[in-house]
Amino acid sequence: MIIYFWNKRGNINIFILTLTGTDQHRLNPTLIASILSALRQANWVRAKGRAKTMERFLQLMDQLKQVVGELISLPMPTIAAVQGHSVAAGAVLALSHDYVLVRSDRGVIYMSELDLGVVLPGLGALFPDKVGSVMGRREMLLRGTKLKGEEAVRLGIVDSAYGSEGELSEAAMRLGEELAKRKWEGEAYREIRKSLYPELCEALGLDTVKQAKSQATPGSVLITTSQGNCFSSGIDIAWVRAEGKRPASERLVHLLRLLKPVVAELISLPMPTIAAVQGHSVGAGMVLALSHDYVLVRSDSGVMMYMSELDLGFPMPEYFSVLFRAKLRSVAARREMLLRRTKLKVEEAVRMFIVDSAYGSEGELREAAMRLGEELAKRKWEGEAYREIRKSQPR
């Protein structure tokens, strides 16, 4: 579980991301998805000089994009049974499902943006990916036509239309049961779906961070911390070795592939980032910590930093190696971490320039992280410039 907290102090923003729970924050698909979601919430625009209405509209659109992203990423078939009108963002919500069933006796599907003089930022890619007909897109977007069920079917916008609420509900349940009986592997289904909609996935930040979705307000900082005696114990070995259709080796590769966008998102975040590591940081958990600009740790609770892959017999993906080459300039430090799998105590990690500084208690660590965050935020650096300078550093 993730706690995401926005602490506005004066005219600066401190974003605090906390890993919670008692499972040592082992990295599995659920936790990785939660981290990504929280990072993307931190990466939003509060444009200067815009009216409050526009600010709220943009915030609402950002939240809608997250809903669309969750639907596109859901590891199962999805069906929208639309009982009435589906207008603007409501139409986007419906079209974000795999199947759209509507009623023919009531309700329209309608994009009202043209009439209102607004656009849905970041969601334009939904329509080319979901509405294959050029005529269908033209009627929806460039004419603002209020399309009834049968017209929407004819134009390829929805799948089918039904004459009553009962018929629609029955058809949706029948289709759902038919799809569920296939017992497809959820993760495979999700990846195939995402491969069908590459432009939409790119716009939502699901598969790439070639371009950041937005700029952070100058004066923003992200702090990542945790609860308990572990920052993160790395890969969730129990999840990897759990019985299922896929062998452990495939599940491991899949999990490491899921973690890669988290690292990319942190490297691409348009603000300084600080990891406040108040517990053990092992394997992929160490990778998560080192993906931040600054790493602050506790020295009073026997905290150790350790790359466990060699002991576990797991291969290390290329992006781990690239990160260590970029972050650990000392050959000796890389050798200790990667080739000897030394369980480094905090003082050693500071001495080898693996982390920045150590503090004697949880309170001192949090205070130092906030102090550093405020100091950096007060510089009010331009987010895009900060991100590009970070990315230009030698790899």
Order of alpha helices (4+ residues) and beta strands (2+ residues): beta-beta-alpha-alpha-beta-beta-alpha-beta-beta-alpha-alpha-alpha-beta-alpha-beta-alpha-alpha-alpha-beta-beta-alpha-alpha-beta-beta-alpha-beta-beta-alpha-alpha-alpha-beta-alpha-beta-alpha-alpha
